[in-house]
Amino acid sequence: MQENILTNNQNGEIKVSNQVISVISGMAVNEIEGVAALAEDSDSTVYSKKMLSRGIFVEVKNDELTVTLNIVVKYGYHINEVAREVQLKVKDALENMLGFRIKTVNVIVAGVDFTEADK
């Protein structure tokens, strides 16, 4: 499990694993109405929104965090608006909970969920 150092001072280090960063990101995505699910990658397995860390990839370079998420958007929602809301919610959640500088939140729309449209 990869850990990222958030604080390193005379009192010691505070480390946070990529898994924790992924779960925080997943919880933020879970709050967005237009997101149907997370996907492992752009052409693969789709996960329930309850699987909070799947389809979320974390990279830390030079004390800056980049998060990449693969989402499936519900049919009828504006993809651009949903993706932008994902970016804002994830960035806000991570900055508030970790106090870590977020460089980028990349959103990949892996598909559209038509299950509601079929009803």
JODA-V341715 format. One record per backbone hydrogen bond with DSSP energy under -1.0 kcal/mol. NH is the residue of the N-H (numbers start at 1). CO is the residue of the C=O. Records with the same first field share a line. If there is no record, write none. Layout:
# JODA-V341715
NH=CO + CO
This chain:
# JODA-V341715
4=16
6=14
7=14
9=12
12=9
14=7
16=4
18=2
21=17
22=18
23=19
24=20
25=21
26=22
27=23
28=24
29=25
30=26
32=29
35=32
36=72
37=72
38=47
39=70
40=45
44=41
47=38
51=48
52=50
54=51
56=53
57=68
59=66
61=64
64=61
65=101
66=59
67=104
68=57
69=106
70=55
71=108
72=37
73=111
74=34
75=113
77=74
82=78
83=79
84=80
85=81
86=82
87=83
88=84
89=85
90=86
91=87
92=88
93=89
94=90
95=91
96=92
97=93
98=94
99=95
103=65
104=65
106=67
108=69
110=71
113=73
118=114
